[in-house]
Amino acid sequence: MLPIFHKSCDDLFSEWERMLSSDGSCEMDVWPFLQNLASDVISRAAFGSSYEEGKRIFQLQTELAKLTMTLMMKVYIPGWR
């Protein structure tokens, strides 16, 4: 499991290094990167070499959660409010 973490973190750090400006500084929101890191590690561990399939599953789960929250905000149940 440790090599999976190492590979995913190494990929993330490489991506961050590409985003750096010439003076070596950059401002970014790391939350999306950390979410992708977690899904990347889980999908590599669960699906092995076909981890792109795992990433797609996590994207679909995120979309489903957003749609569910939107639906819950539109439902009116008498006496709820």
N, C-alpha and C positions, 0 to 999 in steps of 0.2 A: 504494500500500500504506500510505503514511503517513496518509491520511485514515481508513483503516479502523482503525488503531491509535488515532488521536485519538478517533474516535467511541466505540470500546469503552472506552477509559480515561475519557472524559468520562461515560459511562453509569455506570461503576464509582464514580467520585468523587461523582456525584450520589446514588447509592444510599448511599454512606458518609455523606454530609452529612445525609440523611434519618434515619440511625440515631443521629446525635449527640443528646446530651441538651441541656437548656437551658443548661448551663454550658459547653458546647462540648467535652465529653470523652466518650469511649466506649471500652470495652475489648472487643475482638473477636478472633476467630481469623481471620487473613487468608488462610490457606492455601486454603480452599475458594473464596474470592473470586479468588485468583490462578489456580487451576485453571479456573474459569469464564471468567476473562479470556482465558486462552490458547485455550480451546475456542471462545470467542466470536470472537476475531480470526481463527482458522483457518477457522471455518465461514463467517464473512462474506466472507473472501477466496475460499473455494472455492465457496460456493453463492450469493454475491451477496445479493440481497434476500430470499431464502428461507432465511435463516440459522437459523431455528427447526428446520428439518430437520437441519442440521448439529449443533445442540445435542443433538437426540435421538440422533443417531448416537454422539456422545461419551458420553452417558448409557448407551447400550446397551453400548459398549465397556468402560466402567467396571464395569458389572454382570457382563459376561462375564469380566473379569479376576478379580473377587471369587469368582465361581462356580468358575473354574478353580483358584484357590488353595485353596478349600475342598475340591474334589475331590482335588487333589494331596496334601492332608494326610490324606485318608482311605484312599488307595491303599496297600496293603501289598505290597511287592516283597521276596521272600525274599532275605536277604543285603544289603539296602540299609542297614539300621541297624547 
